[in-house]
Amino acid sequence: MNGLGARTGRIHLQDGRALPENYKQLIRGNAVTADRIQGKFVDAVFICADEMRKELFCGAASRGREVITL
């Protein structure tokens, strides 16, 4: 992440995208690939699936107990 946008207060990612303005807080956590999360469950899942295969996406999305963010 590049950090907060000086003019907009939005979080800008290195690839040029920006998180929505309604994101109030972003807490860094552990990142794993969709293959490595198989058999594990977590409270919240954040999926960046620009070019993810359907099978991997379904597997990753099914691992969140409370929150799934795309």
N, CA, C, O and CB atoms as a CASP TS submission, in Angstrom:
PFRMAT TS
TARGET T0000
AUTHOR 0000-0000-0000
METHOD Language model
MODEL 1
PARENT N/A
ATOM      1  N   MET     1       0.832  -1.177   0.000  1.00  0.00           N
ATOM      2  CA  MET     1       0.000   0.000   0.000  1.00  0.00           C
ATOM      3  C   MET     1       0.876   1.240   0.000  1.00  0.00           C
ATOM      4  O   MET     1       1.932   1.258   0.634  1.00  0.00           O
ATOM      5  CB  MET     1      -0.946  -0.002   1.202  1.00  0.00           C
ATOM      6  N   ASN     2       0.457   2.250  -0.689  1.00  0.00           N
ATOM      7  CA  ASN     2       1.187   3.503  -0.701  1.00  0.00           C
ATOM      8  C   ASN     2       0.831   4.384   0.480  1.00  0.00           C
ATOM      9  O   ASN     2       1.577   5.308   0.803  1.00  0.00           O
ATOM     10  CB  ASN     2       0.927   4.238  -1.981  1.00  0.00           C
ATOM     11  N   GLY     3      -0.295   4.119   1.132  1.00  0.00           N
ATOM     12  CA  GLY     3      -0.695   4.936   2.272  1.00  0.00           C
ATOM     13  C   GLY     3      -1.922   5.760   1.950  1.00  0.00           C
ATOM     14  O   GLY     3      -2.661   5.452   1.015  1.00  0.00           O
ATOM     15  N   LEU     4      -2.134   6.796   2.716  1.00  0.00           N
ATOM     16  CA  LEU     4      -3.312   7.636   2.538  1.00  0.00           C
ATOM     17  C   LEU     4      -3.083   8.664   1.440  1.00  0.00           C
ATOM     18  O   LEU     4      -1.998   9.234   1.324  1.00  0.00           O
ATOM     19  CB  LEU     4      -3.674   8.334   3.847  1.00  0.00           C
ATOM     20  N   GLY     5      -4.108   8.893   0.644  1.00  0.00           N
ATOM     21  CA  GLY     5      -4.044   9.943  -0.366  1.00  0.00           C
ATOM     22  C   GLY     5      -4.058  11.302   0.310  1.00  0.00           C
ATOM     23  O   GLY     5      -4.917  11.561   1.153  1.00  0.00           O
ATOM     24  N   ALA     6      -3.139  12.161  -0.037  1.00  0.00           N
ATOM     25  CA  ALA     6      -3.000  13.448   0.635  1.00  0.00           C
ATOM     26  C   ALA     6      -4.249  14.306   0.483  1.00  0.00           C
ATOM     27  O   ALA     6      -4.623  15.011   1.421  1.00  0.00           O
ATOM     28  CB  ALA     6      -1.794  14.192   0.092  1.00  0.00           C
ATOM     29  N   ARG     7      -4.892  14.266  -0.653  1.00  0.00           N
ATOM     30  CA  ARG     7      -6.047  15.143  -0.891  1.00  0.00           C
ATOM     31  C   ARG     7      -7.368  14.492  -0.541  1.00  0.00           C
ATOM     32  O   ARG     7      -8.290  15.174  -0.095  1.00  0.00           O
ATOM     33  CB  ARG     7      -6.078  15.573  -2.329  1.00  0.00           C
ATOM     34  N   THR     8      -7.480  13.189  -0.733  1.00  0.00           N
ATOM     35  CA  THR     8      -8.772  12.538  -0.568  1.00  0.00           C
ATOM     36  C   THR     8      -8.918  11.797   0.742  1.00  0.00           C
ATOM     37  O   THR     8     -10.043  11.531   1.164  1.00  0.00           O
ATOM     38  CB  THR     8      -9.002  11.597  -1.684  1.00  0.00           C
ATOM     39  N   GLY     9      -7.829  11.454   1.399  1.00  0.00           N
ATOM     40  CA  GLY     9      -7.898  10.672   2.614  1.00  0.00           C
ATOM     41  C   GLY     9      -8.174   9.199   2.349  1.00  0.00           C
ATOM     42  O   GLY     9      -8.400   8.438   3.289  1.00  0.00           O
ATOM     43  N   ARG    10      -8.159   8.783   1.085  1.00  0.00           N
ATOM     44  CA  ARG    10      -8.411   7.387   0.726  1.00  0.00           C
ATOM     45  C   ARG    10      -7.103   6.612   0.721  1.00  0.00           C
ATOM     46  O   ARG    10      -6.029   7.179   0.523  1.00  0.00           O
ATOM     47  CB  ARG    10      -9.104   7.287  -0.652  1.00  0.00           C
ATOM     48  N   ILE    11      -7.211   5.312   0.942  1.00  0.00           N
ATOM     49  CA  ILE    11      -6.044   4.435   0.895  1.00  0.00           C
ATOM     50  C   ILE    11      -5.839   4.010  -0.551  1.00  0.00           C
ATOM     51  O   ILE    11      -6.740   3.445  -1.172  1.00  0.00           O
ATOM     52  CB  ILE    11      -6.219   3.189   1.835  1.00  0.00           C
ATOM     53  N   HIS    12      -4.645   4.283  -1.088  1.00  0.00           N
ATOM     54  CA  HIS    12      -4.318   3.958  -2.469  1.00  0.00           C
ATOM     55  C   HIS    12      -3.375   2.760  -2.499  1.00  0.00           C
ATOM     56  O   HIS    12      -2.386   2.719  -1.766  1.00  0.00           O
ATOM     57  CB  HIS    12      -3.684   5.174  -3.187  1.00  0.00           C
ATOM     58  N   LEU    13      -3.686   1.797  -3.344  1.00  0.00           N
ATOM     59  CA  LEU    13      -2.863   0.603  -3.481  1.00  0.00           C
ATOM     60  C   LEU    13      -1.786   0.837  -4.525  1.00  0.00           C
ATOM     61  O   LEU    13      -1.899   1.752  -5.341  1.00  0.00           O
ATOM     62  CB  LEU    13      -3.722  -0.616  -3.856  1.00  0.00           C
ATOM     63  N   GLN    14      -0.751   0.026  -4.508  1.00  0.00           N
ATOM     64  CA  GLN    14       0.369   0.208  -5.426  1.00  0.00           C
ATOM     65  C   GLN    14      -0.023   0.073  -6.883  1.00  0.00           C
ATOM     66  O   GLN    14       0.631   0.651  -7.752  1.00  0.00           O
ATOM     67  CB  GLN    14       1.443  -0.777  -5.114  1.00  0.00           C
ATOM     68  N   ASP    15      -1.089  -0.686  -7.173  1.00  0.00           N
ATOM     69  CA  ASP    15      -1.497  -0.863  -8.565  1.00  0.00           C
ATOM     70  C   ASP    15      -2.399   0.258  -9.064  1.00  0.00           C
ATOM     71  O   ASP    15      -2.930   0.171 -10.171  1.00  0.00           O
ATOM     72  CB  ASP    15      -2.201  -2.184  -8.728  1.00  0.00           C
ATOM     73  N   GLY    16      -2.581   1.304  -8.271  1.00  0.00           N
ATOM     74  CA  GLY    16      -3.354   2.456  -8.708  1.00  0.00           C
ATOM     75  C   GLY    16      -4.790   2.497  -8.207  1.00  0.00           C
ATOM     76  O   GLY    16      -5.434   3.544  -8.266  1.00  0.00           O
ATOM     77  N   ARG    17      -5.299   1.379  -7.716  1.00  0.00           N
ATOM     78  CA  ARG    17      -6.666   1.370  -7.191  1.00  0.00           C
ATOM     79  C   ARG    17      -6.704   2.051  -5.829  1.00  0.00           C
ATOM     80  O   ARG    17      -5.685   2.158  -5.146  1.00  0.00           O
ATOM     81  CB  ARG    17      -7.207  -0.076  -7.088  1.00  0.00           C
ATOM     82  N   ALA    18      -7.904   2.513  -5.442  1.00  0.00           N
ATOM     83  CA  ALA    18      -8.088   3.119  -4.122  1.00  0.00           C
ATOM     84  C   ALA    18      -9.252   2.433  -3.431  1.00  0.00           C
ATOM     85  O   ALA    18     -10.248   2.091  -4.068  1.00  0.00           O
ATOM     86  CB  ALA    18      -8.334   4.655  -4.230  1.00  0.00           C
ATOM     87  N   LEU    19      -9.124   2.231  -2.118  1.00  0.00           N
ATOM     88  CA  LEU    19     -10.209   1.635  -1.360  1.00  0.00           C
ATOM     89  C   LEU    19     -11.364   2.623  -1.270  1.00  0.00           C
ATOM     90  O   LEU    19     -11.139   3.832  -1.325  1.00  0.00           O
ATOM     91  CB  LEU    19      -9.734   1.216   0.048  1.00  0.00           C
ATOM     92  N   PRO    20     -12.586   2.143  -1.134  1.00  0.00           N
ATOM     93  CA  PRO    20     -13.744   3.033  -1.058  1.00  0.00           C
ATOM     94  C   PRO    20     -13.617   4.023   0.103  1.00  0.00           C
ATOM     95  O   PRO    20     -12.948   3.747   1.099  1.00  0.00           O
ATOM     96  CB  PRO    20     -15.029   2.215  -0.908  1.00  0.00           C
ATOM     97  N   GLU    21     -14.266   5.174  -0.042  1.00  0.00           N
ATOM     98  CA  GLU    21     -14.187   6.213   0.983  1.00  0.00           C
ATOM     99  C   GLU    21     -14.770   5.760   2.313  1.00  0.00           C
ATOM    100  O   GLU    21     -14.376   6.270   3.361  1.00  0.00           O
ATOM    101  CB  GLU    21     -14.902   7.458   0.514  1.00  0.00           C
ATOM    102  N   ASN    22     -15.705   4.806   2.290  1.00  0.00           N
ATOM    103  CA  ASN    22     -16.352   4.384   3.534  1.00  0.00           C
ATOM    104  C   ASN    22     -15.498   3.422   4.354  1.00  0.00           C
ATOM    105  O   ASN    22     -15.936   2.982   5.417  1.00  0.00           O
ATOM    106  CB  ASN    22     -17.677   3.736   3.226  1.00  0.00           C
ATOM    107  N   TYR    23     -14.295   3.083   3.894  1.00  0.00           N
ATOM    108  CA  TYR    23     -13.383   2.284   4.711  1.00  0.00           C
ATOM    109  C   TYR    23     -12.852   3.188   5.814  1.00  0.00           C
ATOM    110  O   TYR    23     -12.135   4.152   5.547  1.00  0.00           O
ATOM    111  CB  TYR    23     -12.208   1.675   3.851  1.00  0.00           C
ATOM    112  N   LYS    24     -13.202   2.876   7.031  1.00  0.00           N
ATOM    113  CA  LYS    24     -12.778   3.698   8.163  1.00  0.00           C
ATOM    114  C   LYS    24     -11.463   3.219   8.751  1.00  0.00           C
ATOM    115  O   LYS    24     -10.707   3.999   9.331  1.00  0.00           O
ATOM    116  CB  LYS    24     -13.845   3.701   9.237  1.00  0.00           C
ATOM    117  N   GLN    25     -11.195   1.916   8.595  1.00  0.00           N
ATOM    118  CA  GLN    25     -10.006   1.371   9.222  1.00  0.00           C
ATOM    119  C   GLN    25      -9.539   0.154   8.431  1.00  0.00           C
ATOM    120  O   GLN    25     -10.361  -0.642   7.978  1.00  0.00           O
ATOM    121  CB  GLN    25     -10.280   1.000  10.700  1.00  0.00           C
ATOM    122  N   LEU    26      -8.264   0.009   8.266  1.00  0.00           N
ATOM    123  CA  LEU    26      -7.684  -1.160   7.625  1.00  0.00           C
ATOM    124  C   LEU    26      -6.589  -1.688   8.540  1.00  0.00           C
ATOM    125  O   LEU    26      -5.597  -1.008   8.803  1.00  0.00           O
ATOM    126  CB  LEU    26      -7.127  -0.821   6.198  1.00  0.00           C
ATOM    127  N   ILE    27      -6.783  -2.899   9.015  1.00  0.00           N
ATOM    128  CA  ILE    27      -5.809  -3.517   9.902  1.00  0.00           C
ATOM    129  C   ILE    27      -5.062  -4.571   9.101  1.00  0.00           C
ATOM    130  O   ILE    27      -5.673  -5.453   8.497  1.00  0.00           O
ATOM    131  CB  ILE    27      -6.493  -4.139  11.168  1.00  0.00           C
ATOM    132  N   ARG    28      -3.767  -4.477   9.100  1.00  0.00           N
ATOM    133  CA  ARG    28      -2.969  -5.462   8.380  1.00  0.00           C
ATOM    134  C   ARG    28      -3.058  -6.806   9.076  1.00  0.00           C
ATOM    135  O   ARG    28      -3.118  -6.889  10.302  1.00  0.00           O
ATOM    136  CB  ARG    28      -1.505  -5.008   8.270  1.00  0.00           C
ATOM    137  N   GLY    29      -3.064  -7.846   8.273  1.00  0.00           N
ATOM    138  CA  GLY    29      -3.120  -9.190   8.827  1.00  0.00           C
ATOM    139  C   GLY    29      -2.241 -10.112   8.022  1.00  0.00           C
ATOM    140  O   GLY    29      -1.411  -9.659   7.233  1.00  0.00           O
ATOM    141  N   ASN    30      -2.413 -11.375   8.211  1.00  0.00           N
ATOM    142  CA  ASN    30      -1.639 -12.356   7.466  1.00  0.00           C
ATOM    143  C   ASN    30      -2.306 -12.633   6.131  1.00  0.00           C
ATOM    144  O   ASN    30      -3.531 -12.716   6.040  1.00  0.00           O
ATOM    145  CB  ASN    30      -1.481 -13.655   8.272  1.00  0.00           C
ATOM    146  N   ALA    31      -1.503 -12.773   5.115  1.00  0.00           N
ATOM    147  CA  ALA    31      -2.021 -13.086   3.793  1.00  0.00           C
ATOM    148  C   ALA    31      -1.584 -14.495   3.411  1.00  0.00           C
ATOM    149  O   ALA    31      -0.438 -14.887   3.632  1.00  0.00           O
ATOM    150  CB  ALA    31      -1.537 -12.049   2.743  1.00  0.00           C
ATOM    151  N   VAL    32      -2.509 -15.241   2.839  1.00  0.00           N
ATOM    152  CA  VAL    32      -2.193 -16.576   2.339  1.00  0.00           C
ATOM    153  C   VAL    32      -2.841 -16.736   0.981  1.00  0.00           C
ATOM    154  O   VAL    32      -3.810 -16.048   0.658  1.00  0.00           O
ATOM    155  CB  VAL    32      -2.673 -17.687   3.324  1.00  0.00           C
ATOM    156  N   THR    33      -2.313 -17.629   0.203  1.00  0.00           N
ATOM    157  CA  THR    33      -2.923 -17.912  -1.094  1.00  0.00           C
ATOM    158  C   THR    33      -4.166 -18.758  -0.886  1.00  0.00           C
ATOM    159  O   THR    33      -4.337 -19.374   0.167  1.00  0.00           O
ATOM    160  CB  THR    33      -1.925 -18.629  -2.038  1.00  0.00           C
ATOM    161  N   ALA    34      -5.028 -18.788  -1.880  1.00  0.00           N
ATOM    162  CA  ALA    34      -6.257 -19.582  -1.797  1.00  0.00           C
ATOM    163  C   ALA    34      -5.934 -21.067  -1.643  1.00  0.00           C
ATOM    164  O   ALA    34      -6.687 -21.798  -1.000  1.00  0.00           O
ATOM    165  CB  ALA    34      -7.129 -19.357  -3.046  1.00  0.00           C
ATOM    166  N   ASP    35      -4.843 -21.512  -2.215  1.00  0.00           N
ATOM    167  CA  ASP    35      -4.442 -22.916  -2.063  1.00  0.00           C
ATOM    168  C   ASP    35      -4.046 -23.239  -0.620  1.00  0.00           C
ATOM    169  O   ASP    35      -4.344 -24.327  -0.127  1.00  0.00           O
ATOM    170  CB  ASP    35      -3.277 -23.237  -3.006  1.00  0.00           C
ATOM    171  N   ARG    36      -3.383 -22.312   0.051  1.00  0.00           N
ATOM    172  CA  ARG    36      -2.862 -22.564   1.400  1.00  0.00           C
ATOM    173  C   ARG    36      -3.929 -22.470   2.480  1.00  0.00           C
ATOM    174  O   ARG    36      -3.721 -22.973   3.584  1.00  0.00           O
ATOM    175  CB  ARG    36      -1.758 -21.593   1.711  1.00  0.00           C
ATOM    176  N   ILE    37      -5.064 -21.841   2.195  1.00  0.00           N
ATOM    177  CA  ILE    37      -6.089 -21.666   3.220  1.00  0.00           C
ATOM    178  C   ILE    37      -7.028 -22.867   3.317  1.00  0.00           C
ATOM    179  O   ILE    37      -7.898 -22.909   4.186  1.00  0.00           O
ATOM    180  CB  ILE    37      -6.891 -20.413   2.937  1.00  0.00           C
ATOM    181  N   GLN    38      -6.856 -23.817   2.446  1.00  0.00           N
ATOM    182  CA  GLN    38      -7.730 -24.990   2.436  1.00  0.00           C
ATOM    183  C   GLN    38      -7.734 -25.671   3.802  1.00  0.00           C
ATOM    184  O   GLN    38      -6.681 -25.973   4.362  1.00  0.00           O
ATOM    185  CB  GLN    38      -7.287 -25.983   1.348  1.00  0.00           C
ATOM    186  N   GLY    39      -8.936 -25.908   4.326  1.00  0.00           N
ATOM    187  CA  GLY    39      -9.084 -26.562   5.615  1.00  0.00           C
ATOM    188  C   GLY    39      -8.992 -25.636   6.813  1.00  0.00           C
ATOM    189  O   GLY    39      -9.128 -26.092   7.948  1.00  0.00           O
ATOM    190  N   LYS    40      -8.764 -24.344   6.593  1.00  0.00           N
ATOM    191  CA  LYS    40      -8.655 -23.371   7.683  1.00  0.00           C
ATOM    192  C   LYS    40      -9.835 -22.408   7.624  1.00  0.00           C
ATOM    193  O   LYS    40     -10.391 -22.160   6.554  1.00  0.00           O
ATOM    194  CB  LYS    40      -7.310 -22.594   7.605  1.00  0.00           C
ATOM    195  N   PHE    41     -10.212 -21.871   8.770  1.00  0.00           N
ATOM    196  CA  PHE    41     -11.277 -20.883   8.833  1.00  0.00           C
ATOM    197  C   PHE    41     -10.802 -19.688   9.643  1.00  0.00           C
ATOM    198  O   PHE    41     -10.055 -19.841  10.610  1.00  0.00           O
ATOM    199  CB  PHE    41     -12.563 -21.489   9.447  1.00  0.00           C
ATOM    200  N   VAL    42     -11.235 -18.503   9.245  1.00  0.00           N
ATOM    201  CA  VAL    42     -10.888 -17.269   9.934  1.00  0.00           C
ATOM    202  C   VAL    42     -12.153 -16.437  10.106  1.00  0.00           C
ATOM    203  O   VAL    42     -13.167 -16.713   9.466  1.00  0.00           O
ATOM    204  CB  VAL    42      -9.796 -16.475   9.154  1.00  0.00           C
ATOM    205  N   ASP    43     -12.102 -15.422  10.963  1.00  0.00           N
ATOM    206  CA  ASP    43     -13.280 -14.584  11.179  1.00  0.00           C
ATOM    207  C   ASP    43     -13.601 -13.731   9.950  1.00  0.00           C
ATOM    208  O   ASP    43     -14.765 -13.599   9.570  1.00  0.00           O
ATOM    209  CB  ASP    43     -13.066 -13.685  12.395  1.00  0.00           C
ATOM    210  N   ALA    44     -12.575 -13.156   9.335  1.00  0.00           N
ATOM    211  CA  ALA    44     -12.796 -12.247   8.208  1.00  0.00           C
ATOM    212  C   ALA    44     -11.881 -12.613   7.047  1.00  0.00           C
ATOM    213  O   ALA    44     -10.717 -12.964   7.240  1.00  0.00           O
ATOM    214  CB  ALA    44     -12.561 -10.783   8.632  1.00  0.00           C
ATOM    215  N   VAL    45     -12.430 -12.524   5.833  1.00  0.00           N
ATOM    216  CA  VAL    45     -11.673 -12.803   4.616  1.00  0.00           C
ATOM    217  C   VAL    45     -11.757 -11.573   3.715  1.00  0.00           C
ATOM    218  O   VAL    45     -12.839 -11.031   3.490  1.00  0.00           O
ATOM    219  CB  VAL    45     -12.216 -14.083   3.883  1.00  0.00           C
ATOM    220  N   PHE    46     -10.616 -11.144   3.207  1.00  0.00           N
ATOM    221  CA  PHE    46     -10.529 -10.048   2.243  1.00  0.00           C
ATOM    222  C   PHE    46      -9.952 -10.649   0.972  1.00  0.00           C
ATOM    223  O   PHE    46      -8.800 -11.081   0.958  1.00  0.00           O
ATOM    224  CB  PHE    46      -9.642  -8.841   2.781  1.00  0.00           C
ATOM    225  N   ILE    47     -10.748 -10.682  -0.105  1.00  0.00           N
ATOM    226  CA  ILE    47     -10.325 -11.353  -1.328  1.00  0.00           C
ATOM    227  C   ILE    47     -10.075 -10.320  -2.424  1.00  0.00           C
ATOM    228  O   ILE    47     -10.947  -9.515  -2.750  1.00  0.00           O
ATOM    229  CB  ILE    47     -11.385 -12.383  -1.783  1.00  0.00           C
ATOM    230  N   CYS    48      -8.886 -10.358  -2.977  1.00  0.00           N
ATOM    231  CA  CYS    48      -8.543  -9.564  -4.154  1.00  0.00           C
ATOM    232  C   CYS    48      -8.457 -10.557  -5.306  1.00  0.00           C
ATOM    233  O   CYS    48      -7.434 -11.216  -5.492  1.00  0.00           O
ATOM    234  CB  CYS    48      -7.180  -8.750  -3.962  1.00  0.00           C
ATOM    235  N   ALA    49      -9.525 -10.660  -6.070  1.00  0.00           N
ATOM    236  CA  ALA    49      -9.668 -11.748  -7.034  1.00  0.00           C
ATOM    237  C   ALA    49      -9.749 -11.253  -8.471  1.00  0.00           C
ATOM    238  O   ALA    49     -10.630 -11.675  -9.221  1.00  0.00           O
ATOM    239  CB  ALA    49     -10.896 -12.559  -6.712  1.00  0.00           C
ATOM    240  N   ASP    50      -8.856 -10.377  -8.860  1.00  0.00           N
ATOM    241  CA  ASP    50      -8.896  -9.850 -10.220  1.00  0.00           C
ATOM    242  C   ASP    50      -8.794 -10.944 -11.282  1.00  0.00           C
ATOM    243  O   ASP    50      -9.502 -10.906 -12.289  1.00  0.00           O
ATOM    244  CB  ASP    50      -7.781  -8.854 -10.413  1.00  0.00           C
ATOM    245  N   GLU    51      -7.930 -11.898 -11.058  1.00  0.00           N
ATOM    246  CA  GLU    51      -7.728 -12.960 -12.047  1.00  0.00           C
ATOM    247  C   GLU    51      -7.703 -14.325 -11.371  1.00  0.00           C
ATOM    248  O   GLU    51      -6.847 -15.155 -11.677  1.00  0.00           O
ATOM    249  CB  GLU    51      -6.421 -12.731 -12.829  1.00  0.00           C
ATOM    250  N   MET    52      -8.630 -14.560 -10.462  1.00  0.00           N
ATOM    251  CA  MET    52      -8.660 -15.811  -9.715  1.00  0.00           C
ATOM    252  C   MET    52      -9.593 -16.806 -10.394  1.00  0.00           C
ATOM    253  O   MET    52     -10.673 -16.438 -10.856  1.00  0.00           O
ATOM    254  CB  MET    52      -9.103 -15.564  -8.260  1.00  0.00           C
ATOM    255  N   ARG    53      -9.175 -18.065 -10.455  1.00  0.00           N
ATOM    256  CA  ARG    53     -10.032 -19.113 -11.000  1.00  0.00           C
ATOM    257  C   ARG    53     -11.254 -19.302 -10.121  1.00  0.00           C
ATOM    258  O   ARG    53     -11.192 -19.107  -8.907  1.00  0.00           O
ATOM    259  CB  ARG    53      -9.262 -20.433 -11.133  1.00  0.00           C
ATOM    260  N   LYS    54     -12.358 -19.679 -10.735  1.00  0.00           N
ATOM    261  CA  LYS    54     -13.629 -19.838 -10.031  1.00  0.00           C
ATOM    262  C   LYS    54     -13.504 -20.788  -8.844  1.00  0.00           C
ATOM    263  O   LYS    54     -14.036 -20.505  -7.770  1.00  0.00           O
ATOM    264  CB  LYS    54     -14.698 -20.345 -10.988  1.00  0.00           C
ATOM    265  N   GLU    55     -12.818 -21.895  -9.018  1.00  0.00           N
ATOM    266  CA  GLU    55     -12.682 -22.886  -7.954  1.00  0.00           C
ATOM    267  C   GLU    55     -11.930 -22.320  -6.749  1.00  0.00           C
ATOM    268  O   GLU    55     -12.303 -22.575  -5.604  1.00  0.00           O
ATOM    269  CB  GLU    55     -11.965 -24.126  -8.480  1.00  0.00           C
ATOM    270  N   LEU    56     -10.871 -21.554  -7.010  1.00  0.00           N
ATOM    271  CA  LEU    56     -10.106 -20.955  -5.924  1.00  0.00           C
ATOM    272  C   LEU    56     -10.913 -19.876  -5.215  1.00  0.00           C
ATOM    273  O   LEU    56     -10.855 -19.751  -3.992  1.00  0.00           O
ATOM    274  CB  LEU    56      -8.799 -20.370  -6.453  1.00  0.00           C
ATOM    275  N   PHE    57     -11.669 -19.095  -5.992  1.00  0.00           N
ATOM    276  CA  PHE    57     -12.493 -18.050  -5.395  1.00  0.00           C
ATOM    277  C   PHE    57     -13.521 -18.646  -4.443  1.00  0.00           C
ATOM    278  O   PHE    57     -13.683 -18.157  -3.325  1.00  0.00           O
ATOM    279  CB  PHE    57     -13.192 -17.235  -6.482  1.00  0.00           C
ATOM    280  N   CYS    58     -14.219 -19.697  -4.871  1.00  0.00           N
ATOM    281  CA  CYS    58     -15.239 -20.335  -4.023  1.00  0.00           C
ATOM    282  C   CYS    58     -14.614 -20.881  -2.747  1.00  0.00           C
ATOM    283  O   CYS    58     -15.199 -20.766  -1.670  1.00  0.00           O
ATOM    284  CB  CYS    58     -15.951 -21.472  -4.790  1.00  0.00           C
ATOM    285  N   GLY    59     -13.440 -21.467  -2.858  1.00  0.00           N
ATOM    286  CA  GLY    59     -12.752 -21.984  -1.687  1.00  0.00           C
ATOM    287  C   GLY    59     -12.354 -20.876  -0.729  1.00  0.00           C
ATOM    288  O   GLY    59     -12.545 -21.003   0.481  1.00  0.00           O
ATOM    289  N   ALA    60     -11.804 -19.793  -1.254  1.00  0.00           N
ATOM    290  CA  ALA    60     -11.383 -18.678  -0.406  1.00  0.00           C
ATOM    291  C   ALA    60     -12.588 -18.016   0.260  1.00  0.00           C
ATOM    292  O   ALA    60     -12.538 -17.689   1.446  1.00  0.00           O
ATOM    293  CB  ALA    60     -10.597 -17.643  -1.230  1.00  0.00           C
ATOM    294  N   ALA    61     -13.660 -17.821  -0.487  1.00  0.00           N
ATOM    295  CA  ALA    61     -14.848 -17.156   0.052  1.00  0.00           C
ATOM    296  C   ALA    61     -15.518 -17.989   1.139  1.00  0.00           C
ATOM    297  O   ALA    61     -16.162 -17.436   2.030  1.00  0.00           O
ATOM    298  CB  ALA    61     -15.843 -16.869  -1.066  1.00  0.00           C
ATOM    299  N   SER    62     -15.377 -19.291   1.077  1.00  0.00           N
ATOM    300  CA  SER    62     -16.051 -20.149   2.060  1.00  0.00           C
ATOM    301  C   SER    62     -15.298 -20.233   3.385  1.00  0.00           C
ATOM    302  O   SER    62     -15.778 -20.887   4.311  1.00  0.00           O
ATOM    303  CB  SER    62     -16.225 -21.542   1.492  1.00  0.00           C
ATOM    304  N   ARG    63     -14.140 -19.596   3.507  1.00  0.00           N
ATOM    305  CA  ARG    63     -13.321 -19.700   4.713  1.00  0.00           C
ATOM    306  C   ARG    63     -13.634 -18.640   5.761  1.00  0.00           C
ATOM    307  O   ARG    63     -13.194 -18.768   6.904  1.00  0.00           O
ATOM    308  CB  ARG    63     -11.879 -19.612   4.345  1.00  0.00           C
ATOM    309  N   GLY    64     -14.382 -17.600   5.406  1.00  0.00           N
ATOM    310  CA  GLY    64     -14.705 -16.548   6.373  1.00  0.00           C
ATOM    311  C   GLY    64     -15.902 -16.910   7.223  1.00  0.00           C
ATOM    312  O   GLY    64     -16.952 -17.267   6.688  1.00  0.00           O
ATOM    313  N   ARG    65     -15.768 -16.825   8.544  1.00  0.00           N
ATOM    314  CA  ARG    65     -16.878 -17.138   9.448  1.00  0.00           C
ATOM    315  C   ARG    65     -17.872 -15.993   9.544  1.00  0.00           C
ATOM    316  O   ARG    65     -19.080 -16.226   9.593  1.00  0.00           O
ATOM    317  CB  ARG    65     -16.350 -17.472  10.831  1.00  0.00           C
ATOM    318  N   GLU    66     -17.374 -14.739   9.571  1.00  0.00           N
ATOM    319  CA  GLU    66     -18.239 -13.592   9.827  1.00  0.00           C
ATOM    320  C   GLU    66     -18.301 -12.598   8.682  1.00  0.00           C
ATOM    321  O   GLU    66     -19.375 -12.081   8.375  1.00  0.00           O
ATOM    322  CB  GLU    66     -17.783 -12.892  11.051  1.00  0.00           C
ATOM    323  N   VAL    67     -17.163 -12.317   8.038  1.00  0.00           N
ATOM    324  CA  VAL    67     -17.096 -11.245   7.041  1.00  0.00           C
ATOM    325  C   VAL    67     -16.324 -11.713   5.827  1.00  0.00           C
ATOM    326  O   VAL    67     -15.265 -12.328   5.948  1.00  0.00           O
ATOM    327  CB  VAL    67     -16.446  -9.982   7.632  1.00  0.00           C
ATOM    328  N   ILE    68     -16.868 -11.412   4.644  1.00  0.00           N
ATOM    329  CA  ILE    68     -16.141 -11.632   3.389  1.00  0.00           C
ATOM    330  C   ILE    68     -16.185 -10.318   2.626  1.00  0.00           C
ATOM    331  O   ILE    68     -17.261  -9.800   2.325  1.00  0.00           O
ATOM    332  CB  ILE    68     -16.762 -12.822   2.538  1.00  0.00           C
ATOM    333  N   THR    69     -15.017  -9.787   2.317  1.00  0.00           N
ATOM    334  CA  THR    69     -14.920  -8.535   1.572  1.00  0.00           C
ATOM    335  C   THR    69     -14.224  -8.799   0.262  1.00  0.00           C
ATOM    336  O   THR    69     -13.151  -9.401   0.234  1.00  0.00           O
ATOM    337  CB  THR    69     -14.170  -7.453   2.380  1.00  0.00           C
ATOM    338  N   LEU    70     -14.830  -8.351  -0.833  1.00  0.00           N
ATOM    339  CA  LEU    70     -14.236  -8.521  -2.161  1.00  0.00           C
ATOM    340  C   LEU    70     -13.618  -7.224  -2.603  1.00  0.00           C
ATOM    341  O   LEU    70     -13.061  -7.148  -3.699  1.00  0.00           O
ATOM    342  CB  LEU    70     -15.280  -8.993  -3.186  1.00  0.00           C
TER
END
